[in-house]
Amino acid sequence: MDYIVKILEIKDVTHDVKSFRFEKPAGYSFVPGQATDVSVNKPGWEDKKNPFTFTCLREESFLEFTIKRYASHNGVTNLLHQLIVGDSLIIRDVWGAIEYKGPGYFIAGGAGITPFLAILRRLHTDNALAGNKLLFANKTAADIICNDELTAMLGADFINVLSDENNEEYLHGHINEDFLKKEIKDFNTHFYVCGPDKMIADINELLTKQGASPENVVFEK
Ligand SMILES: Cc1cc2nc3c(=O)[nH]c(=O)nc-3n(C[C@H](O)[C@H](O)[C@H](O)COP(=O)(O)OP(=O)(O)OC[C@H]3O[C@@H](n4cnc5c(N)ncnc54)[C@H](O)[C@@H]3O)c2cc1C
């Protein structure tokens, strides 16, 4: 089913990420980690569907996406970043992406944090974050989505890795086999992985080798 929803609020999250709050259709609900297919409600764009994840809490009166813009694709994320309050989106029924099954490791690259934002915000609100750790890979510190909020929620259980910037505050490099073996002491737990396809493939291979069964979603090619 298609729902036409008006944008209520747009905020800058990083230099290339914005959050969009928009109307919530009556009876519409989602499980943290779920996504829907989205179109911009403008002539010629109504049938171009791209998936985005709900990042708000289920009980809020609005819905929210947190969307990274890919300037080089000349695609829908570019258009989304030009929208203003009062413009509208078309959303569809929700579909599963990643579901929380218990404490463990969240491993995200870039916009791959969005399903985890929904899950971690839920757990934080429910006072149930203990035992979870977030490993977050980005190019530079300026790319870290919701850095302050995630730091406040997770403290020492929030580990950032930067590939393109040397910064005393953060680890440098990629989330690869060496890194995971150093950071993870027990592979007999839940793993949630979301990010670009190469990163997911590498991490899945290692985790599977260690006997884990990661939940994962490929976000970008
Ligand atoms: C389940 C799921 C949930 C998601 N949730 C979110 C979310 O909450 N927030 C978020 O920011 N992202 C999310 N994503 C990723 C998001 O859907 C894509 O980043 C987005 O659809 C890309 O749109 P675009 O405008 O860049 O390109 P499109 O509009 O898809 O494509 C435009 C043009 O660019 C080309 N193109 C597409 N990708 C590339 C590429 N990597 N390199 C070069 N050319 C390319 C296409 O072939 C096309 O010609 C999610 C993805 C999935 C699968």
The ligand as an SDF file (V2000), in Angstrom:
LIG
                    3D

 53 58  0  0  0  0  0  0  0  0999 V2000
   17.1740   -2.3310    3.6770 C   0  0  0  0  0  0  0  0  0  0  0  0
   17.9350   -1.0760    3.3850 C   0  0  0  0  0  0  0  0  0  0  0  0
   17.7360    0.0340    4.2030 C   0  0  0  0  0  0  0  0  0  0  0  0
   18.4340    1.2200    3.9450 C   0  0  0  0  0  0  0  0  0  0  0  0
   18.2690    2.2880    4.8040 N   0  0  0  0  0  0  0  0  0  0  0  0
   19.0060    3.4230    4.6060 C   0  0  0  0  0  0  0  0  0  0  0  0
   18.8830    4.5320    5.4960 C   0  0  0  0  0  0  0  0  0  0  0  0
   18.1230    4.5070    6.4680 O   0  0  0  0  0  0  0  0  0  0  0  0
   19.6500    5.6160    5.2440 N   0  0  0  0  0  0  0  0  0  0  0  0
   20.5010    5.6850    4.1960 C   0  0  0  0  0  0  0  0  0  0  0  0
   21.1730    6.7070    4.0290 O   0  0  0  0  0  0  0  0  0  0  0  0
   20.6240    4.6570    3.3260 N   0  0  0  0  0  0  0  0  0  0  0  0
   19.8890    3.5260    3.4940 C   0  0  0  0  0  0  0  0  0  0  0  0
   20.0050    2.4920    2.6040 N   0  0  0  0  0  0  0  0  0  0  0  0
   20.8280    2.6810    1.4070 C   0  0  0  0  0  0  0  0  0  0  0  0
   20.0240    3.5010    0.3970 C   0  0  0  0  0  0  0  0  0  0  0  0
   18.8560    2.7870   -0.0010 O   0  0  0  0  0  0  0  0  0  0  0  0
   20.8870    3.8290   -0.8310 C   0  0  0  0  0  0  0  0  0  0  0  0
   22.0250    4.5070   -0.4180 O   0  0  0  0  0  0  0  0  0  0  0  0
   20.1480    4.7330   -1.7650 C   0  0  0  0  0  0  0  0  0  0  0  0
   19.0200    4.0550   -2.2490 O   0  0  0  0  0  0  0  0  0  0  0  0
   21.0620    5.1240   -2.9150 C   0  0  0  0  0  0  0  0  0  0  0  0
   20.3670    6.0900   -3.6200 O   0  0  0  0  0  0  0  0  0  0  0  0
   21.1200    7.0400   -4.6590 P   0  0  0  0  0  0  0  0  0  0  0  0
   20.2910    8.2320   -4.8180 O   0  0  0  0  0  0  0  0  0  0  0  0
   22.5040    7.2470   -4.2430 O   0  0  0  0  0  0  0  0  0  0  0  0
   21.1990    6.1990   -5.9490 O   0  0  0  0  0  0  0  0  0  0  0  0
   20.0050    5.6150   -6.8330 P   0  0  0  0  0  0  0  0  0  0  0  0
   18.8690    6.5950   -6.9380 O   0  0  0  0  0  0  0  0  0  0  0  0
   19.6680    4.2590   -6.3690 O   0  0  0  0  0  0  0  0  0  0  0  0
   20.7360    5.5040   -8.2220 O   0  0  0  0  0  0  0  0  0  0  0  0
   21.0680    6.6320   -9.0320 C   0  0  0  0  0  0  0  0  0  0  0  0
   22.1080    6.2730  -10.0400 C   0  0  0  0  0  0  0  0  0  0  0  0
   23.3460    6.0280   -9.3720 O   0  0  0  0  0  0  0  0  0  0  0  0
   23.8400    4.7130   -9.6670 C   0  0  0  0  0  0  0  0  0  0  0  0
   24.4440    4.1840   -8.4530 N   0  0  0  0  0  0  0  0  0  0  0  0
   23.7910    3.6650   -7.3910 C   0  0  0  0  0  0  0  0  0  0  0  0
   24.6540    3.2730   -6.4400 N   0  0  0  0  0  0  0  0  0  0  0  0
   25.8700    3.5390   -6.9240 C   0  0  0  0  0  0  0  0  0  0  0  0
   27.1900    3.3970   -6.4110 C   0  0  0  0  0  0  0  0  0  0  0  0
   27.4140    2.8600   -5.2000 N   0  0  0  0  0  0  0  0  0  0  0  0
   28.2380    3.8040   -7.1730 N   0  0  0  0  0  0  0  0  0  0  0  0
   28.0330    4.3550   -8.3750 C   0  0  0  0  0  0  0  0  0  0  0  0
   26.8040    4.5270   -8.9280 N   0  0  0  0  0  0  0  0  0  0  0  0
   25.7550    4.1280   -8.2170 C   0  0  0  0  0  0  0  0  0  0  0  0
   22.6120    3.9480  -10.0950 C   0  0  0  0  0  0  0  0  0  0  0  0
   22.9680    2.8780  -10.9570 O   0  0  0  0  0  0  0  0  0  0  0  0
   21.7790    5.0040  -10.7960 C   0  0  0  0  0  0  0  0  0  0  0  0
   22.1570    5.1560  -12.1310 O   0  0  0  0  0  0  0  0  0  0  0  0
   19.3180    1.3070    2.8380 C   0  0  0  0  0  0  0  0  0  0  0  0
   19.4810    0.1980    2.0080 C   0  0  0  0  0  0  0  0  0  0  0  0
   18.8150   -0.9820    2.2750 C   0  0  0  0  0  0  0  0  0  0  0  0
   19.0150   -2.1600    1.3700 C   0  0  0  0  0  0  0  0  0  0  0  0
  1  2  1  0
  2  3  1  0
  2 52  2  0
  3  4  2  0
  4  5  1  0
  4 50  1  0
  5  6  2  0
  6  7  1  0
  6 13  1  0
  7  8  2  0
  7  9  1  0
  9 10  1  0
 10 11  2  0
 10 12  1  0
 12 13  2  0
 13 14  1  0
 14 15  1  0
 14 50  1  0
 15 16  1  0
 16 17  1  0
 16 18  1  0
 18 19  1  0
 18 20  1  0
 20 21  1  0
 20 22  1  0
 22 23  1  0
 23 24  1  0
 24 25  2  0
 24 26  1  0
 24 27  1  0
 27 28  1  0
 28 29  2  0
 28 30  1  0
 28 31  1  0
 31 32  1  0
 32 33  1  0
 33 34  1  0
 33 48  1  0
 34 35  1  0
 35 36  1  0
 35 46  1  0
 36 37  1  0
 36 45  1  0
 37 38  2  0
 38 39  1  0
 39 40  1  0
 39 45  2  0
 40 41  1  0
 40 42  2  0
 42 43  1  0
 43 44  2  0
 44 45  1  0
 46 47  1  0
 46 48  1  0
 48 49  1  0
 50 51  2  0
 51 52  1  0
 52 53  1  0
M  END
$$$$
